[in-house]
Amino acid sequence: MKNQIKVERARNNLTQAELALKVQVARQTIIAIESGRFFPSAVLAFKIAHCLGSRPDELFFLEDEDWK
Amino acid sequence: MGKTYFFYSYWVKGLGVLLILIGLISFLNRYRKNGVFDFNELAIGLCFGLLCIFFSKEKTDDEMIEQLKFRALTKAVISTFLLTHLYNYIFLNWRLKRENDIILSISAYQYLAISLIIASCLFYFQKMQLPKHEE
């Protein structure tokens, strides 16, 4: 699963630490999600999307591998 | 989300360290007085201590930490079971020559202590591996 968090975060002028604070998770979690090492739950994905002012389906994309 | 599966507070980790130390002191005392290595006594201290350490919240607790802990616990339970089974199979079934004829099987306390040691090591290793700075 790919995501556009880094782009949206830059558009909102937010640092990883600020986003982590808003979503109430550790900064390492945001780093891991951005780099694709950790896939958030639906609730966390909605929270991140809400804090970045976008929709979850605009922020996260399924890849071909996810269907296998 | 919002609720955590790890319900002990962060400070309980300190209590865990204290319980491990008590178990260790008790184990050494028993050896000093009777000359017996009572690994069950050590295992009991380790069990209570590591239960407090592993199942208490981290400074910042979120779903990624929970997932790391769950993965570590899964691997630890399976690997400890295999180790225990191998130990019991080799030492209790095979007719090995030994000085004392009594070899005890691994107790439940020892099994739990080994599992929790492996789980804690795996968890803190995985946590250390997480990137700390923006990539």
N, CA and C atoms of all chains as a GROMACS GRO file, in nm:
protein
  609
    1MET      N    1   0.085  -0.120   0.000
    1MET     CA    2   0.000   0.000   0.000
    1MET      C    3   0.088   0.125   0.000
    2LYS      N    4   0.061   0.214  -0.092
    2LYS     CA    5   0.138   0.338  -0.099
    2LYS      C    6   0.059   0.450  -0.031
    3ASN      N    7   0.129   0.556   0.002
    3ASN     CA    8   0.056   0.669   0.059
    3ASN      C    9   0.116   0.803   0.018
    4GLN      N   10   0.036   0.904   0.034
    4GLN     CA   11   0.076   1.039  -0.006
    4GLN      C   12   0.092   1.129   0.116
    5ILE      N   13   0.119   1.069   0.229
    5ILE     CA   14   0.122   1.147   0.354
    5ILE      C   15   0.229   1.256   0.348
    6LYS      N   16   0.347   1.219   0.297
    6LYS     CA   17   0.458   1.315   0.292
    6LYS      C   18   0.419   1.439   0.210
    7VAL      N   19   0.355   1.415   0.097
    7VAL     CA   20   0.314   1.526   0.008
    7VAL      C   21   0.209   1.613   0.076
    8GLU      N   22   0.108   1.545   0.133
    8GLU     CA   23   0.000   1.619   0.199
    8GLU      C   24   0.050   1.694   0.323
    9ARG      N   25   0.145   1.631   0.391
    9ARG     CA   26   0.204   1.695   0.510
    9ARG      C   27   0.278   1.823   0.471
   10ALA      N   28   0.352   1.813   0.360
   10ALA     CA   29   0.426   1.930   0.312
   10ALA      C   30   0.328   2.039   0.268
   11ARG      N   31   0.217   1.997   0.205
   11ARG     CA   32   0.116   2.092   0.158
   11ARG      C   33   0.053   2.165   0.277
   12ASN      N   34   0.037   2.092   0.387
   12ASN     CA   35  -0.022   2.151   0.509
   12ASN      C   36   0.083   2.217   0.598
   13ASN      N   37   0.208   2.212   0.552
   13ASN     CA   38   0.319   2.272   0.628
   13ASN      C   39   0.330   2.214   0.770
   14LEU      N   40   0.324   2.083   0.777
   14LEU     CA   41   0.332   2.014   0.908
   14LEU      C   42   0.457   1.928   0.913
   15THR      N   43   0.521   1.925   1.027
   15THR     CA   44   0.634   1.832   1.045
   15THR      C   45   0.578   1.697   1.090
   16GLN      N   46   0.664   1.595   1.087
   16GLN     CA   47   0.620   1.463   1.132
   16GLN      C   48   0.579   1.467   1.278
   17ALA      N   49   0.656   1.542   1.357
   17ALA     CA   50   0.626   1.552   1.500
   17ALA      C   51   0.490   1.618   1.524
   18GLU      N   52   0.462   1.723   1.446
   18GLU     CA   53   0.334   1.794   1.462
   18GLU      C   54   0.216   1.705   1.423
   19LEU      N   55   0.234   1.631   1.314
   19LEU     CA   56   0.127   1.539   1.271
   19LEU      C   57   0.106   1.429   1.376
   20ALA      N   58   0.219   1.377   1.427
   20ALA     CA   59   0.210   1.272   1.530
   20ALA      C   60   0.134   1.322   1.653
   21LEU      N   61   0.161   1.447   1.689
   21LEU     CA   62   0.095   1.507   1.804
   21LEU      C   63  -0.056   1.520   1.779
   22LYS      N   64  -0.090   1.561   1.657
   22LYS     CA   65  -0.232   1.577   1.623
   22LYS      C   66  -0.305   1.443   1.624
   23VAL      N   67  -0.239   1.340   1.571
   23VAL     CA   68  -0.303   1.209   1.559
   23VAL      C   69  -0.289   1.128   1.688
   24GLN      N   70  -0.204   1.176   1.778
   24GLN     CA   71  -0.178   1.111   1.907
   24GLN      C   72  -0.111   0.975   1.892
   25VAL      N   73  -0.006   0.974   1.810
   25VAL     CA   74   0.079   0.854   1.800
   25VAL      C   75   0.224   0.901   1.813
   26ALA      N   76   0.318   0.804   1.820
   26ALA     CA   77   0.459   0.840   1.828
   26ALA      C   78   0.508   0.889   1.691
   27ARG      N   79   0.610   0.974   1.693
   27ARG     CA   80   0.665   1.025   1.566
   27ARG      C   81   0.720   0.910   1.481
   28GLN      N   82   0.775   0.810   1.550
   28GLN     CA   83   0.829   0.694   1.479
   28GLN      C   84   0.720   0.622   1.399
   29THR      N   85   0.598   0.627   1.451
   29THR     CA   86   0.486   0.562   1.381
   29THR      C   87   0.457   0.635   1.250
   30ILE      N   88   0.459   0.768   1.254
   30ILE     CA   89   0.437   0.847   1.131
   30ILE      C   90   0.548   0.818   1.031
   31ILE      N   91   0.674   0.814   1.081
   31ILE     CA   92   0.788   0.784   0.993
   31ILE      C   93   0.770   0.647   0.928
   32ALA      N   94   0.730   0.548   1.011
   32ALA     CA   95   0.713   0.411   0.960
   32ALA      C   96   0.599   0.403   0.858
   33ILE      N   97   0.492   0.479   0.882
   33ILE     CA   98   0.379   0.477   0.786
   33ILE      C   99   0.422   0.543   0.655
   34GLU      N  100   0.488   0.658   0.665
   34GLU     CA  101   0.532   0.729   0.544
   34GLU      C  102   0.624   0.643   0.458
   35SER      N  103   0.712   0.568   0.527
   35SER     CA  104   0.809   0.488   0.451
   35SER      C  105   0.753   0.352   0.411
   36GLY      N  106   0.628   0.326   0.445
   36GLY     CA  107   0.563   0.202   0.404
   36GLY      C  108   0.602   0.081   0.486
   37ARG      N  109   0.664   0.104   0.602
   37ARG     CA  110   0.704  -0.009   0.687
   37ARG      C  111   0.591  -0.055   0.778
   38PHE      N  112   0.496   0.033   0.800
   38PHE     CA  113   0.382  -0.002   0.887
   38PHE      C  114   0.254   0.045   0.821
   39PHE      N  115   0.154  -0.044   0.818
   39PHE     CA  116   0.024  -0.008   0.759
   39PHE      C  117  -0.073   0.022   0.872
   40PRO      N  118  -0.126   0.143   0.874
   40PRO     CA  119  -0.215   0.179   0.986
   40PRO      C  120  -0.350   0.111   0.976
   41SER      N  121  -0.420   0.106   1.090
   41SER     CA  122  -0.557   0.054   1.091
   41SER      C  123  -0.647   0.156   1.021
   42ALA      N  124  -0.769   0.115   0.993
   42ALA     CA  125  -0.863   0.204   0.925
   42ALA      C  126  -0.887   0.330   1.009
   43VAL      N  127  -0.898   0.312   1.139
   43VAL     CA  128  -0.925   0.427   1.227
   43VAL      C  129  -0.810   0.527   1.221
   44LEU      N  130  -0.687   0.475   1.228
   44LEU     CA  131  -0.571   0.565   1.224
   44LEU      C  132  -0.560   0.632   1.088
   45ALA      N  133  -0.590   0.557   0.981
   45ALA     CA  134  -0.585   0.613   0.846
   45ALA      C  135  -0.686   0.729   0.834
   46PHE      N  136  -0.806   0.710   0.889
   46PHE     CA  137  -0.908   0.817   0.886
   46PHE      C  138  -0.862   0.938   0.967
   47LYS      N  139  -0.799   0.911   1.081
   47LYS     CA  140  -0.752   1.020   1.166
   47LYS      C  141  -0.646   1.103   1.094
   48ILE      N  142  -0.551   1.032   1.029
   48ILE     CA  143  -0.443   1.102   0.957
   48ILE      C  144  -0.504   1.185   0.844
   49ALA      N  145  -0.597   1.124   0.771
   49ALA     CA  146  -0.661   1.195   0.660
   49ALA      C  147  -0.734   1.319   0.710
   50HIS      N  148  -0.802   1.304   0.821
   50HIS     CA  149  -0.877   1.416   0.879
   50HIS      C  150  -0.781   1.530   0.916
   51CYS      N  151  -0.670   1.494   0.980
   51CYS     CA  152  -0.573   1.596   1.023
   51CYS      C  153  -0.504   1.664   0.904
   52LEU      N  154  -0.496   1.593   0.792
   52LEU     CA  155  -0.431   1.651   0.674
   52LEU      C  156  -0.534   1.714   0.578
   53GLY      N  157  -0.659   1.709   0.619
   53GLY     CA  158  -0.765   1.773   0.540
   53GLY      C  159  -0.788   1.704   0.406
   54SER      N  160  -0.771   1.574   0.404
   54SER     CA  161  -0.800   1.502   0.278
   54SER      C  162  -0.877   1.375   0.308
   55ARG      N  163  -0.915   1.304   0.201
   55ARG     CA  164  -0.992   1.180   0.221
   55ARG      C  165  -0.896   1.061   0.231
   56PRO      N  166  -0.932   0.957   0.306
   56PRO     CA  167  -0.842   0.840   0.319
   56PRO      C  168  -0.805   0.779   0.184
   57ASP      N  169  -0.902   0.774   0.090
   57ASP     CA  170  -0.871   0.712  -0.040
   57ASP      C  171  -0.784   0.802  -0.128
   58GLU      N  172  -0.771   0.928  -0.089
   58GLU     CA  173  -0.676   1.015  -0.161
   58GLU      C  174  -0.535   1.000  -0.104
   59LEU      N  175  -0.531   0.952   0.019
   59LEU     CA  176  -0.404   0.944   0.094
   59LEU      C  177  -0.338   0.806   0.080
   60PHE      N  178  -0.420   0.702   0.074
   60PHE     CA  179  -0.366   0.565   0.066
   60PHE      C  180  -0.414   0.497  -0.063
   61PHE      N  181  -0.318   0.429  -0.128
   61PHE     CA  182  -0.351   0.358  -0.253
   61PHE      C  183  -0.310   0.213  -0.243
   62LEU      N  184  -0.396   0.127  -0.294
   62LEU     CA  185  -0.360  -0.015  -0.300
   62LEU      C  186  -0.272  -0.038  -0.422
   63GLU      N  187  -0.177  -0.130  -0.406
   63GLU     CA  188  -0.093  -0.168  -0.519
   63GLU      C  189  -0.133  -0.306  -0.568
   64ASP      N  190  -0.081  -0.346  -0.684
   64ASP     CA  191  -0.115  -0.478  -0.739
   64ASP      C  192  -0.080  -0.590  -0.642
   65GLU      N  193   0.034  -0.573  -0.572
   65GLU     CA  194   0.079  -0.676  -0.478
   65GLU      C  195  -0.023  -0.700  -0.366
   66ASP      N  196  -0.097  -0.596  -0.332
   66ASP     CA  197  -0.193  -0.610  -0.221
   66ASP      C  198  -0.308  -0.704  -0.254
   67TRP      N  199  -0.328  -0.729  -0.383
   67TRP     CA  200  -0.438  -0.817  -0.423
   67TRP      C  201  -0.395  -0.963  -0.429
   68LYS      N  202  -0.264  -0.987  -0.420
   68LYS     CA  203  -0.215  -1.126  -0.432
   68LYS      C  204  -0.222  -1.198  -0.298
   69MET      N  205  -0.979   0.181   1.806
   69MET     CA  206  -0.857   0.242   1.860
   69MET      C  207  -0.892   0.325   1.983
   70GLY      N  208  -0.792   0.375   2.051
   70GLY     CA  209  -0.818   0.454   2.170
   70GLY      C  210  -0.795   0.372   2.295
   71LYS      N  211  -0.835   0.244   2.292
   71LYS     CA  212  -0.808   0.159   2.408
   71LYS      C  213  -0.686   0.073   2.377
   72THR      N  214  -0.607   0.049   2.481
   72THR     CA  215  -0.486  -0.029   2.459
   72THR      C  216  -0.501  -0.166   2.524
   73TYR      N  217  -0.430  -0.265   2.467
   73TYR     CA  218  -0.435  -0.398   2.524
   73TYR      C  219  -0.336  -0.412   2.641
   74PHE      N  220  -0.245  -0.317   2.651
   74PHE     CA  221  -0.144  -0.322   2.757
   74PHE      C  222  -0.187  -0.227   2.868
   75PHE      N  223  -0.244  -0.285   2.972
   75PHE     CA  224  -0.318  -0.204   3.067
   75PHE      C  225  -0.237  -0.154   3.185
   76TYR      N  226  -0.113  -0.207   3.206
   76TYR     CA  227  -0.035  -0.156   3.318
   76TYR      C  228   0.024  -0.021   3.281
   77SER      N  229   0.037   0.066   3.380
   77SER     CA  230   0.095   0.198   3.353
   77SER      C  231   0.246   0.185   3.330
   78TYR      N  232   0.304   0.293   3.279
   78TYR     CA  233   0.447   0.292   3.245
   78TYR      C  234   0.533   0.264   3.368
   79TRP      N  235   0.492   0.317   3.486
   79TRP     CA  236   0.574   0.302   3.607
   79TRP      C  237   0.585   0.158   3.654
   80VAL      N  238   0.495   0.071   3.608
   80VAL     CA  239   0.497  -0.070   3.649
   80VAL      C  240   0.626  -0.139   3.601
   81LYS      N  241   0.689  -0.081   3.498
   81LYS     CA  242   0.817  -0.136   3.450
   81LYS      C  243   0.922  -0.136   3.564
   82GLY      N  244   0.920  -0.029   3.643
   82GLY     CA  245   1.013  -0.018   3.756
   82GLY      C  246   0.988  -0.129   3.857
   83LEU      N  247   0.860  -0.156   3.881
   83LEU     CA  248   0.822  -0.264   3.972
   83LEU      C  249   0.871  -0.398   3.918
   84GLY      N  250   0.863  -0.412   3.785
   84GLY     CA  251   0.911  -0.535   3.720
   84GLY      C  252   1.059  -0.558   3.743
   85VAL      N  253   1.138  -0.452   3.729
   85VAL     CA  254   1.283  -0.462   3.751
   85VAL      C  255   1.309  -0.502   3.897
   86LEU      N  256   1.232  -0.443   3.988
   86LEU     CA  257   1.246  -0.474   4.131
   86LEU      C  258   1.217  -0.622   4.157
   87LEU      N  259   1.110  -0.673   4.096
   87LEU     CA  260   1.072  -0.815   4.115
   87LEU      C  261   1.178  -0.909   4.059
   88ILE      N  262   1.239  -0.870   3.947
   88ILE     CA  263   1.346  -0.953   3.889
   88ILE      C  264   1.465  -0.956   3.985
   89LEU      N  265   1.498  -0.839   4.040
   89LEU     CA  266   1.610  -0.831   4.135
   89LEU      C  267   1.584  -0.917   4.259
   90ILE      N  268   1.459  -0.912   4.308
   90ILE     CA  269   1.423  -0.992   4.426
   90ILE      C  270   1.440  -1.142   4.394
   91GLY      N  271   1.394  -1.182   4.276
   91GLY     CA  272   1.408  -1.322   4.233
   91GLY      C  273   1.554  -1.363   4.224
   92LEU      N  274   1.636  -1.272   4.169
   92LEU     CA  275   1.779  -1.299   4.151
   92LEU      C  276   1.849  -1.312   4.287
   93ILE      N  277   1.816  -1.221   4.378
   93ILE     CA  278   1.876  -1.224   4.513
   93ILE      C  279   1.836  -1.353   4.585
   94SER      N  280   1.707  -1.388   4.572
   94SER     CA  281   1.656  -1.509   4.636
   94SER      C  282   1.726  -1.633   4.579
   95PHE      N  283   1.748  -1.634   4.448
   95PHE     CA  284   1.817  -1.746   4.380
   95PHE      C  285   1.960  -1.759   4.431
   96LEU      N  286   2.030  -1.644   4.441
   96LEU     CA  287   2.170  -1.646   4.487
   96LEU      C  288   2.179  -1.686   4.635
   97ASN      N  289   2.082  -1.638   4.715
   97ASN     CA  290   2.077  -1.671   4.859
   97ASN      C  291   2.061  -1.821   4.880
   98ARG      N  292   1.970  -1.880   4.800
   98ARG     CA  293   1.943  -2.024   4.810
   98ARG      C  294   2.071  -2.102   4.777
   99TYR      N  295   2.144  -2.053   4.677
   99TYR     CA  296   2.267  -2.122   4.636
   99TYR      C  297   2.374  -2.109   4.746
  100ARG      N  298   2.381  -1.989   4.805
  100ARG     CA  299   2.482  -1.963   4.909
  100ARG      C  300   2.455  -2.048   5.034
  101LYS      N  301   2.327  -2.062   5.069
  101LYS     CA  302   2.291  -2.136   5.191
  101LYS      C  303   2.294  -2.286   5.170
  102ASN      N  304   2.231  -2.334   5.060
  102ASN     CA  305   2.215  -2.479   5.042
  102ASN      C  306   2.302  -2.537   4.930
  103GLY      N  307   2.366  -2.451   4.853
  103GLY     CA  308   2.446  -2.500   4.740
  103GLY      C  309   2.362  -2.558   4.629
  104VAL      N  310   2.235  -2.512   4.621
  104VAL     CA  311   2.144  -2.565   4.518
  104VAL      C  312   2.107  -2.453   4.420
  105PHE      N  313   2.118  -2.484   4.290
  105PHE     CA  314   2.070  -2.387   4.190
  105PHE      C  315   1.920  -2.409   4.172
  106ASP      N  316   1.840  -2.328   4.237
  106ASP     CA  317   1.696  -2.344   4.225
  106ASP      C  318   1.645  -2.255   4.112
  107PHE      N  319   1.646  -2.311   3.990
  107PHE     CA  320   1.608  -2.231   3.873
  107PHE      C  321   1.459  -2.196   3.873
  108ASN      N  322   1.380  -2.275   3.947
  108ASN     CA  323   1.237  -2.242   3.955
  108ASN      C  324   1.216  -2.112   4.030
  109GLU      N  325   1.294  -2.093   4.135
  109GLU     CA  326   1.283  -1.971   4.214
  109GLU      C  327   1.321  -1.849   4.129
  110LEU      N  328   1.429  -1.866   4.051
  110LEU     CA  329   1.472  -1.759   3.961
  110LEU      C  330   1.364  -1.733   3.856
  111ALA      N  331   1.306  -1.841   3.804
  111ALA     CA  332   1.204  -1.829   3.699
  111ALA      C  333   1.080  -1.756   3.751
  112ILE      N  334   1.044  -1.779   3.877
  112ILE     CA  335   0.924  -1.713   3.933
  112ILE      C  336   0.947  -1.561   3.938
  113GLY      N  337   1.065  -1.521   3.986
  113GLY     CA  338   1.099  -1.378   3.990
  113GLY      C  339   1.099  -1.317   3.851
  114LEU      N  340   1.159  -1.390   3.756
  114LEU     CA  341   1.165  -1.341   3.618
  114LEU      C  342   1.024  -1.329   3.558
  115CYS      N  343   0.939  -1.429   3.586
  115CYS     CA  344   0.802  -1.428   3.532
  115CYS      C  345   0.726  -1.304   3.577
  116PHE      N  346   0.723  -1.283   3.709
  116PHE     CA  347   0.647  -1.168   3.761
  116PHE      C  348   0.705  -1.037   3.710
  117GLY      N  349   0.839  -1.028   3.710
  117GLY     CA  350   0.904  -0.905   3.665
  117GLY      C  351   0.882  -0.877   3.519
  118LEU      N  352   0.902  -0.980   3.437
  118LEU     CA  353   0.888  -0.960   3.292
  118LEU      C  354   0.743  -0.939   3.250
  119LEU      N  355   0.649  -1.001   3.325
  119LEU     CA  356   0.506  -0.975   3.296
  119LEU      C  357   0.477  -0.827   3.315
  120CYS      N  358   0.532  -0.769   3.423
  120CYS     CA  359   0.512  -0.625   3.450
  120CYS      C  360   0.579  -0.541   3.342
  121ILE      N  361   0.700  -0.580   3.301
  121ILE     CA  362   0.773  -0.499   3.202
  121ILE      C  363   0.710  -0.509   3.064
  122PHE      N  364   0.684  -0.632   3.020
  122PHE     CA  365   0.637  -0.651   2.882
  122PHE      C  366   0.494  -0.602   2.861
  123PHE      N  367   0.408  -0.625   2.960
  123PHE     CA  368   0.267  -0.590   2.941
  123PHE      C  369   0.229  -0.453   2.994
  124SER      N  370   0.328  -0.368   3.020
  124SER     CA  371   0.294  -0.231   3.059
  124SER      C  372   0.314  -0.138   2.940
  125LYS      N  373   0.251  -0.024   2.950
  125LYS     CA  374   0.254   0.070   2.837
  125LYS      C  375   0.394   0.128   2.817
  126GLU      N  376   0.424   0.164   2.695
  126GLU     CA  377   0.549   0.235   2.667
  126GLU      C  378   0.523   0.384   2.689
  127LYS      N  379   0.630   0.465   2.679
  127LYS     CA  380   0.613   0.609   2.700
  127LYS      C  381   0.509   0.665   2.604
  128THR      N  382   0.525   0.630   2.475
  128THR     CA  383   0.421   0.664   2.378
  128THR      C  384   0.368   0.534   2.323
  129ASP      N  385   0.246   0.504   2.357
  129ASP     CA  386   0.186   0.375   2.321
  129ASP      C  387   0.088   0.396   2.206
  130ASP      N  388   0.109   0.326   2.097
  130ASP     CA  389   0.011   0.334   1.987
  130ASP      C  390  -0.001   0.197   1.920
  131GLU      N  391  -0.074   0.192   1.810
  131GLU     CA  392  -0.101   0.062   1.749
  131GLU      C  393   0.022  -0.004   1.690
  132MET      N  394   0.123   0.075   1.652
  132MET     CA  395   0.244   0.014   1.598
  132MET      C  396   0.321  -0.060   1.709
  133ILE      N  397   0.326   0.003   1.827
  133ILE     CA  398   0.392  -0.061   1.942
  133ILE      C  399   0.319  -0.190   1.976
  134GLU      N  400   0.185  -0.185   1.975
  134GLU     CA  401   0.106  -0.305   2.005
  134GLU      C  402   0.134  -0.416   1.905
  135GLN      N  403   0.147  -0.377   1.778
  135GLN     CA  404   0.175  -0.477   1.675
  135GLN      C  405   0.314  -0.538   1.693
  136LEU      N  406   0.412  -0.453   1.727
  136LEU     CA  407   0.548  -0.503   1.750
  136LEU      C  408   0.549  -0.602   1.866
  137LYS      N  409   0.476  -0.568   1.973
  137LYS     CA  410   0.472  -0.655   2.090
  137LYS      C  411   0.403  -0.788   2.056
  138PHE      N  412   0.295  -0.778   1.981
  138PHE     CA  413   0.222  -0.900   1.944
  138PHE      C  414   0.310  -0.991   1.860
  139ARG      N  415   0.382  -0.932   1.763
  139ARG     CA  416   0.471  -1.012   1.676
  139ARG      C  417   0.580  -1.078   1.758
  140ALA      N  418   0.640  -0.999   1.850
  140ALA     CA  419   0.749  -1.051   1.933
  140ALA      C  420   0.698  -1.167   2.020
  141LEU      N  421   0.579  -1.150   2.077
  141LEU     CA  422   0.522  -1.253   2.164
  141LEU      C  423   0.491  -1.380   2.085
  142THR      N  424   0.440  -1.364   1.965
  142THR     CA  425   0.408  -1.480   1.881
  142THR      C  426   0.533  -1.561   1.852
  143LYS      N  427   0.639  -1.490   1.807
  143LYS     CA  428   0.764  -1.560   1.775
  143LYS      C  429   0.821  -1.627   1.900
  144ALA      N  430   0.813  -1.557   2.014
  144ALA     CA  431   0.872  -1.608   2.137
  144ALA      C  432   0.801  -1.734   2.185
  145VAL      N  433   0.669  -1.734   2.180
  145VAL     CA  434   0.593  -1.851   2.227
  145VAL      C  435   0.625  -1.974   2.142
  146ILE      N  436   0.629  -1.954   2.011
  146ILE     CA  437   0.657  -2.068   1.921
  146ILE      C  438   0.800  -2.118   1.940
  147SER      N  439   0.897  -2.025   1.943
  147SER     CA  440   1.037  -2.070   1.954
  147SER      C  441   1.063  -2.133   2.090
  148THR      N  442   1.002  -2.081   2.196
  148THR     CA  443   1.023  -2.141   2.328
  148THR      C  444   0.960  -2.279   2.337
  149PHE      N  445   0.845  -2.294   2.273
  149PHE     CA  446   0.782  -2.425   2.272
  149PHE      C  447   0.873  -2.527   2.205
  150LEU      N  448   0.931  -2.487   2.090
  150LEU     CA  449   1.021  -2.578   2.018
  150LEU      C  450   1.145  -2.611   2.103
  151LEU      N  451   1.201  -2.508   2.168
  151LEU     CA  452   1.318  -2.529   2.254
  151LEU      C  453   1.285  -2.624   2.369
  152THR      N  454   1.170  -2.599   2.433
  152THR     CA  455   1.128  -2.682   2.547
  152THR      C  456   1.107  -2.826   2.504
  153HIS      N  457   1.041  -2.840   2.390
  153HIS     CA  458   1.012  -2.975   2.340
  153HIS      C  459   1.143  -3.048   2.308
  154LEU      N  460   1.236  -2.978   2.245
  154LEU     CA  461   1.365  -3.036   2.209
  154LEU      C  462   1.442  -3.078   2.335
  155TYR      N  463   1.442  -2.989   2.435
  155TYR     CA  464   1.512  -3.017   2.562
  155TYR      C  465   1.450  -3.141   2.628
  156ASN      N  466   1.320  -3.142   2.638
  156ASN     CA  467   1.253  -3.254   2.704
  156ASN      C  468   1.276  -3.384   2.627
  157TYR      N  469   1.273  -3.374   2.495
  157TYR     CA  470   1.291  -3.494   2.412
  157TYR      C  471   1.432  -3.550   2.431
  158ILE      N  472   1.532  -3.461   2.425
  158ILE     CA  473   1.671  -3.507   2.435
  158ILE      C  474   1.704  -3.557   2.575
  159PHE      N  475   1.670  -3.478   2.677
  159PHE     CA  476   1.716  -3.511   2.812
  159PHE      C  477   1.626  -3.607   2.888
  160LEU      N  478   1.501  -3.616   2.850
  160LEU     CA  479   1.412  -3.706   2.924
  160LEU      C  480   1.391  -3.840   2.854
  161ASN      N  481   1.409  -3.842   2.723
  161ASN     CA  482   1.385  -3.967   2.650
  161ASN      C  483   1.512  -4.044   2.620
  162TRP      N  484   1.618  -3.972   2.583
  162TRP     CA  485   1.740  -4.042   2.547
  162TRP      C  486   1.811  -4.092   2.673
  163ARG      N  487   1.874  -4.206   2.664
  163ARG     CA  488   1.945  -4.260   2.780
  163ARG      C  489   2.088  -4.208   2.780
  164LEU      N  490   2.102  -4.080   2.819
  164LEU     CA  491   2.235  -4.020   2.823
  164LEU      C  492   2.303  -4.057   2.954
  165LYS      N  493   2.436  -4.070   2.948
  165LYS     CA  494   2.511  -4.099   3.071
  165LYS      C  495   2.522  -3.969   3.149
  166ARG      N  496   2.484  -3.971   3.274
  166ARG     CA  497   2.495  -3.848   3.353
  166ARG      C  498   2.527  -3.883   3.498
  167GLU      N  499   2.584  -3.782   3.567
  167GLU     CA  500   2.626  -3.807   3.705
  167GLU      C  501   2.505  -3.829   3.796
  168ASN      N  502   2.417  -3.734   3.794
  168ASN     CA  503   2.294  -3.749   3.874
  168ASN      C  504   2.186  -3.803   3.781
  169ASP      N  505   2.109  -3.894   3.832
  169ASP     CA  506   2.013  -3.959   3.744
  169ASP      C  507   1.887  -3.877   3.723
  170ILE      N  508   1.876  -3.767   3.796
  170ILE     CA  509   1.751  -3.692   3.787
  170ILE      C  510   1.769  -3.567   3.702
  171ILE      N  511   1.695  -3.558   3.595
  171ILE     CA  512   1.690  -3.433   3.518
  171ILE      C  513   1.543  -3.394   3.509
  172LEU      N  514   1.514  -3.275   3.558
  172LEU     CA  515   1.374  -3.234   3.560
  172LEU      C  516   1.336  -3.173   3.426
  173SER      N  517   1.209  -3.185   3.391
  173SER     CA  518   1.163  -3.120   3.269
  173SER      C  519   1.147  -2.970   3.297
  174ILE      N  520   1.133  -2.892   3.191
  174ILE     CA  521   1.119  -2.747   3.207
  174ILE      C  522   0.981  -2.717   3.265
  175SER      N  523   0.980  -2.642   3.374
  175SER     CA  524   0.852  -2.614   3.441
  175SER      C  525   0.776  -2.503   3.368
  176ALA      N  526   0.651  -2.485   3.407
  176ALA     CA  527   0.568  -2.381   3.345
  176ALA      C  528   0.628  -2.243   3.370
  177TYR      N  529   0.681  -2.221   3.493
  177TYR     CA  530   0.743  -2.092   3.525
  177TYR      C  531   0.864  -2.066   3.436
  178GLN      N  532   0.946  -2.172   3.418
  178GLN     CA  533   1.065  -2.157   3.334
  178GLN      C  534   1.026  -2.131   3.189
  179TYR      N  535   0.921  -2.201   3.143
  179TYR     CA  536   0.873  -2.181   3.005
  179TYR      C  537   0.828  -2.036   2.985
  180LEU      N  538   0.750  -1.989   3.081
  180LEU     CA  539   0.700  -1.851   3.069
  180LEU      C  540   0.814  -1.750   3.077
  181ALA      N  541   0.910  -1.776   3.166
  181ALA     CA  542   1.023  -1.684   3.181
  181ALA      C  543   1.104  -1.678   3.051
  182ILE      N  544   1.132  -1.795   2.992
  182ILE     CA  545   1.210  -1.797   2.867
  182ILE      C  546   1.132  -1.725   2.756
  183SER      N  547   1.001  -1.753   2.748
  183SER     CA  548   0.917  -1.686   2.646
  183SER      C  549   0.924  -1.536   2.660
  184LEU      N  550   0.908  -1.489   2.783
  184LEU     CA  551   0.905  -1.344   2.806
  184LEU      C  552   1.041  -1.280   2.783
  185ILE      N  553   1.149  -1.353   2.814
  185ILE     CA  554   1.284  -1.299   2.786
  185ILE      C  555   1.300  -1.281   2.635
  186ILE      N  556   1.264  -1.385   2.559
  186ILE     CA  557   1.278  -1.377   2.413
  186ILE      C  558   1.188  -1.266   2.357
  187ALA      N  559   1.062  -1.262   2.406
  187ALA     CA  560   0.967  -1.161   2.357
  187ALA      C  561   1.017  -1.020   2.386
  188SER      N  562   1.067  -0.997   2.508
  188SER     CA  563   1.114  -0.863   2.544
  188SER      C  564   1.235  -0.824   2.460
  189CYS      N  565   1.330  -0.918   2.444
  189CYS     CA  566   1.450  -0.888   2.363
  189CYS      C  567   1.409  -0.855   2.219
  190LEU      N  568   1.320  -0.938   2.163
  190LEU     CA  569   1.277  -0.915   2.024
  190LEU      C  570   1.208  -0.779   2.010
  191PHE      N  571   1.119  -0.748   2.106
  191PHE     CA  572   1.044  -0.624   2.098
  191PHE      C  573   1.136  -0.502   2.105
  192TYR      N  574   1.229  -0.502   2.203
  192TYR     CA  575   1.316  -0.384   2.216
  192TYR      C  576   1.415  -0.375   2.101
  193PHE      N  577   1.452  -0.492   2.043
  193PHE     CA  578   1.540  -0.490   1.926
  193PHE      C  579   1.466  -0.429   1.807
  194GLN      N  580   1.341  -0.475   1.786
  194GLN     CA  581   1.262  -0.421   1.674
  194GLN      C  582   1.235  -0.272   1.692
  195LYS      N  583   1.213  -0.233   1.816
  195LYS     CA  584   1.186  -0.092   1.844
  195LYS      C  585   1.310  -0.007   1.813
  196MET      N  586   1.427  -0.062   1.846
  196MET     CA  587   1.552   0.010   1.818
  196MET      C  588   1.577   0.024   1.670
  197GLN      N  589   1.528  -0.075   1.593
  197GLN     CA  590   1.550  -0.075   1.448
  197GLN      C  591   1.466   0.030   1.375
  198LEU      N  592   1.362   0.080   1.444
  198LEU     CA  593   1.273   0.178   1.379
  198LEU      C  594   1.351   0.305   1.346
  199PRO      N  595   1.326   0.364   1.230
  199PRO     CA  596   1.397   0.488   1.196
  199PRO      C  597   1.358   0.601   1.291
  200LYS      N  598   1.458   0.673   1.339
  200LYS     CA  599   1.430   0.780   1.435
  200LYS      C  600   1.422   0.918   1.369
  201HIS      N  601   1.474   0.924   1.247
  201HIS     CA  602   1.473   1.052   1.177
  201HIS      C  603   1.405   1.036   1.042
  202GLU      N  604   1.362   1.147   0.989
  202GLU     CA  605   1.294   1.148   0.860
  202GLU      C  606   1.382   1.088   0.752
  203GLU      N  607   1.320   1.002   0.667
  203GLU     CA  608   1.402   0.940   0.560
  203GLU      C  609   1.388   1.014   0.430
   0.00000   0.00000   0.00000
